[in-house]
Amino acid sequence: MKTFFYLLIKNLLRYYNYVYFRNIEVYGYENIPQDGGILFSPNHQGAFLDPLIIGSMTPNKITSLTRSDVFGGPFKWFLDAFQMLPVYRIRNGYSNLKKNDLTFAKCYKLLSEGKYMLMFSEGGHHDEYYLQNLSKGSSRLIYQAQQQFPEKKLYLMPVGINYGHHRQPRCTLHLVFGKPIEINQTVDPKLTEAENINKLRALLRQRMKECIWIEDKSENYAAQKLKINRQTTQLDFYTLKNELETNHSKLPNRKSLSRSSLFVVWLLSLPNIIPLWITRKVISKFEDIVFVSSMKYAMGVFFFPIWWFGSGLALAYAFGNPVMTWYLVICITTLFTRQRVLLS
């Protein structure tokens, strides 16, 4: 049952991604190894949207490491179905840290069996385009898995998630799978464990930078950030990355909305004013702005269809099917047009 549920949600989200995003370009599928266990290491700009993107867009089932405080209670069945394993931190109590041994043992076994795993290497999520400092967590995990199973092929896979906008739906997504790091071919038996982990982390950082539009926070970063917009993200990933690095001043800036555009957005919001208002109220409960895109994604895949279905049935009952059909067409068309104006 859990496997069926996982595959159902995975495929639902895979198709929904092409609704939520205006355009999705995936680069480097051919880089994903076929002969060993893989630990995917993406950048982390979108809270829980990021694991949903990786989980739905990779070809196989993927197990992800998740902070332990979300486990337990009514959601345990769903977390198990979504292939999630708990990681305990010092804030969860020093005595709980020992439980990580069991989690990591499961990780080593999964990787040795050629399975996919997901772990974010940046210290936390954020809403900047450049790569943050990497922790040692993913490098240590894959190194120790290789030590446990030296005869197995294991890989550390750099991934770049590049959002055309960090808060608005219907932006472009460039998903880049970089050049994998084969652990047995990278570690040096003459080095200590700490030195090998640092070596893996440095190489991972280099290859993750190759997968994102803006690598570092330079003196040009503020200007480069303004160049990421609906127009420039129509370029392919490598062209846009190169232009941002070498010729960003010639790229067009992201436009600010005029008063007339804001009025058009307001008019286009009217058919969906209630679900949009509820979405805004839900988002306002989160102090961390990185959750904005994640909540819009979640509301779009579940709440909006439920709202349209319920209100459409009420209209069909009161006024007939033609009225319901026109209502749904208007709701969906104006919502998509609204997002196009917001991203213009």
C-alpha positions in Angstrom: 0.0 0.0 0.0 2.8 2.4 0.9 4.6 1.7 -2.4 1.4 2.3 -4.4 0.8 5.6 -2.5 4.4 6.7 -3.1 4.3 6.0 -6.8 0.9 7.6 -7.1 2.1 10.9 -5.5 5.4 10.8 -7.3 3.7 10.6 -10.7 1.0 13.1 -9.8 3.6 15.6 -8.8 5.7 14.9 -11.8 2.8 16.0 -14.1 1.7 18.8 -11.8 5.2 20.3 -12.0 4.5 21.1 -15.6 1.4 23.0 -14.5 3.0 24.9 -11.6 6.1 25.9 -13.7 5.7 27.6 -17.0 8.6 25.6 -18.4 10.9 22.9 -17.0 14.3 22.2 -18.6 16.2 19.2 -17.2 19.9 18.8 -18.0 22.1 15.9 -17.3 19.7 13.0 -16.9 22.4 11.0 -18.7 24.8 11.8 -15.9 22.9 9.7 -13.4 24.9 6.5 -12.9 23.1 3.2 -13.5 25.5 0.9 -11.7 25.5 1.9 -8.1 23.9 3.7 -5.1 23.5 7.4 -5.4 23.4 10.2 -2.8 21.8 13.2 -4.5 23.0 16.6 -3.2 21.0 19.5 -4.4 21.1 23.2 -3.4 18.2 24.2 -1.1 16.4 27.3 -2.1 12.8 26.2 -1.8 12.1 24.6 1.7 10.0 21.4 1.2 9.5 22.2 -2.5 13.0 21.1 -3.2 12.7 17.4 -2.1 9.3 17.2 -3.9 11.0 18.4 -7.1 13.9 15.9 -6.8 11.6 13.1 -5.7 9.2 13.5 -8.6 11.7 14.2 -11.3 14.2 11.4 -10.6 13.5 8.1 -12.3 13.5 5.8 -9.3 12.2 5.8 -5.7 14.4 8.0 -3.5 14.8 8.0 0.3 15.4 11.4 2.0 16.8 12.3 5.4 14.4 14.6 7.3 14.7 16.3 10.7 13.3 14.0 13.4 10.8 16.5 15.0 8.3 16.0 12.1 8.0 12.3 12.8 5.5 10.6 14.9 1.8 11.3 15.4 -0.8 11.0 12.6 1.8 11.7 9.8 4.1 8.8 10.5 2.4 6.5 7.9 2.8 9.2 5.2 6.4 9.9 6.1 7.2 6.2 5.9 5.4 6.0 2.6 7.4 9.0 1.3 10.6 7.1 2.0 11.8 9.5 4.8 14.2 8.7 7.5 14.7 10.8 10.7 17.9 12.6 11.6 18.3 13.7 15.2 20.1 17.0 16.0 21.5 18.3 19.3 18.4 20.4 19.7 16.4 17.2 19.9 18.3 16.2 23.0 21.8 14.8 23.3 20.4 11.3 24.3 18.6 11.1 20.9 21.8 11.5 18.9 22.5 7.8 19.4 19.4 7.0 17.3 21.2 8.4 14.3 23.3 5.2 14.2 20.3 3.2 13.2 19.3 5.8 10.6 22.8 5.8 9.1 23.0 2.0 9.1 19.8 2.0 7.0 21.4 4.6 4.7 24.5 2.5 4.2 22.5 -0.6 3.3 20.2 1.3 0.9 23.2 2.8 -0.9 24.9 -0.6 -1.0 21.8 -2.0 -2.7 22.0 0.6 -5.5 19.2 2.7 -4.2 18.7 6.5 -4.4 19.1 8.8 -1.4 18.6 12.6 -1.0 20.5 14.8 1.4 20.9 18.6 1.3 24.5 19.7 1.8 23.9 23.4 2.5 23.5 24.3 6.2 19.8 25.1 5.7 17.3 26.4 3.2 17.5 30.0 1.9 16.2 32.2 -0.9 19.5 33.2 -2.6 20.8 32.0 -6.0 24.4 31.5 -4.9 25.7 28.4 -3.2 25.9 28.5 0.6 28.6 26.9 2.7 28.4 23.1 2.6 28.2 20.9 5.7 30.2 17.7 5.9 27.0 15.6 6.3 26.5 14.2 2.8 30.3 13.7 2.3 30.6 11.9 5.6 27.5 9.7 4.9 28.7 8.5 1.5 32.3 8.1 2.6 31.2 5.9 5.6 28.8 3.9 3.4 31.7 3.2 1.0 33.9 2.1 4.0 31.1 -0.3 5.1 30.7 -1.7 1.6 34.1 -1.2 -0.2 33.3 -3.5 -3.1 30.1 -1.5 -4.1 30.0 1.4 -6.5 28.7 4.5 -4.7 28.2 8.0 -6.1 27.7 11.6 -4.7 25.5 13.4 -7.2 25.6 17.2 -7.4 22.3 18.8 -8.4 21.3 22.4 -9.2 17.7 23.5 -8.7 17.3 26.9 -10.4 14.0 28.7 -9.9 13.1 31.6 -12.2 11.4 33.2 -9.2 11.6 32.2 -5.6 8.0 33.1 -4.7 5.8 33.1 -7.9 4.3 30.0 -9.6 4.6 29.7 -13.4 8.2 30.7 -13.5 10.8 28.6 -15.3 12.7 25.8 -13.6 16.2 24.6 -14.7 17.0 21.3 -13.0 20.7 20.3 -13.6 22.2 16.9 -12.7 26.0 17.4 -12.7 29.0 15.2 -13.0 28.8 12.4 -10.4 31.6 11.8 -7.9 32.5 8.1 -7.8 33.7 7.6 -4.2 36.1 4.7 -4.7 37.9 6.6 -7.4 38.1 9.8 -5.3 39.1 8.9 -1.8 42.8 8.4 -1.0 43.7 5.5 1.4 46.7 7.5 2.4 44.5 10.2 3.9 42.6 10.2 7.2 38.8 9.9 7.3 38.6 13.7 8.0 40.9 14.6 5.2 38.9 12.4 2.7 35.6 13.9 3.8 37.0 17.4 3.3 38.3 16.3 -0.1 34.8 15.0 -1.1 33.1 18.2 0.2 35.5 20.5 -1.7 34.9 18.5 -5.0 31.1 18.4 -4.3 31.1 22.2 -3.8 32.9 22.7 -7.1 30.6 20.5 -9.1 27.4 21.9 -7.4 28.5 25.4 -8.5 28.6 24.1 -12.1 24.9 23.3 -11.7 23.5 26.7 -10.7 23.2 30.0 -12.5 25.1 32.1 -9.9 28.0 30.4 -8.1 29.1 32.9 -5.5 28.0 36.1 -3.8 30.3 38.5 -5.6 30.2 42.3 -5.7 27.9 41.9 -8.8 25.5 39.5 -7.1 22.7 42.1 -6.6 22.8 43.1 -10.2 23.0 39.5 -11.4 20.0 38.6 -9.3 17.9 41.2 -11.1 18.7 39.6 -14.5 16.9 36.4 -13.6 13.4 36.9 -15.0 10.8 35.5 -17.3 12.7 36.7 -20.4 16.2 35.6 -19.6 15.2 32.2 -18.3 13.9 31.3 -21.7 17.7 30.9 -22.5 19.1 27.5 -22.0 20.9 26.9 -18.7 24.5 27.1 -19.9 23.9 30.3 -22.0 22.2 32.1 -19.1 24.9 30.9 -16.7 27.7 32.2 -19.0 25.9 35.5 -19.6 25.4 36.1 -15.9 29.1 35.4 -15.2 30.6 37.3 -18.1 28.1 39.7 -19.6 25.3 40.3 -17.1 25.1 44.1 -17.7 23.6 43.5 -21.2 20.8 41.2 -19.9 17.4 42.9 -19.2 16.4 43.5 -15.6 13.4 42.0 -13.9 10.6 44.5 -14.3 8.7 46.2 -11.5 4.9 46.1 -11.8 3.2 49.4 -12.8 0.0 50.6 -11.2 -1.9 49.5 -14.2 -0.4 46.0 -14.1 -1.3 45.8 -10.4 -4.9 46.7 -11.2 -5.0 44.0 -13.9 -3.7 41.5 -11.4 -6.4 42.6 -9.0 -9.1 42.1 -11.7 -7.7 38.7 -12.7 -7.8 37.7 -9.0 -11.5 38.1 -8.6 -12.7 34.7 -10.0 -10.3 33.0 -7.5 -10.4 35.6 -4.7 -11.4 33.1 -2.0 -8.8 30.4 -2.6 -6.2 33.2 -3.2 -7.2 34.9 0.1 -7.0 31.6 2.0 -3.6 30.8 0.5 -2.3 34.2 1.6 -3.7 33.6 5.2 -1.9 30.2 5.3 1.3 31.7 4.1 1.1 34.5 6.7 1.4 31.8 9.4 5.0 31.1 8.3 7.7 33.6 9.4 10.2 32.1 7.1 9.7 33.5 3.6 11.4 30.5 2.0 8.2 28.6 2.7 6.1 30.9 0.3 6.8 28.9 -2.8 6.3 25.5 -1.0 2.9 26.5 0.3 1.8 27.9 -3.0 2.9 24.6 -4.6 0.9 22.6 -2.0 -2.2 24.7 -2.2 -2.1 24.5 -6.0 -1.9 20.8 -6.1 -4.6 20.1 -3.5 -6.7 23.1 -2.4 -7.4 24.9 -5.6 -8.7 21.8 -7.4 -10.8 20.9 -4.3 -12.2 24.5 -4.3 -13.0 24.4 -8.0 -14.6 21.0 -7.7 -16.8 22.0 -4.8 -17.9 25.4 -6.0 -18.4 24.0 -9.6 -20.7 21.3 -8.3 -22.7 24.0 -6.4 -23.1 26.1 -9.6 -24.0 23.0 -11.6 -26.7 22.1 -9.1 -28.1 25.7 -9.0 -27.6 26.8 -12.7 -26.7 23.8 -14.8 -23.6 22.3 -16.3 -22.9 25.1 -18.9 -22.6 27.7 -16.1 -20.2 25.4 -14.2 -18.1 24.8 -17.3 -17.8 28.5 -18.0 -17.0 29.2 -14.4 -14.1 26.6 -14.4 -12.7 27.9 -17.7 -12.7 31.5 -16.3 -11.1 30.5 -13.0 -8.3 28.6 -14.6 -7.7 31.0 -17.4 -7.6 34.1 -15.2 -5.3 32.4 -12.7 -2.7 31.5 -15.4 -3.0 35.0 -16.9 -2.6 36.6 -13.5 0.7 34.8 -13.0 1.9 35.8 -16.4 1.3 39.4 -15.6 3.1 39.0 -12.2 6.1 37.6 -13.9 6.3 40.0 -16.8 
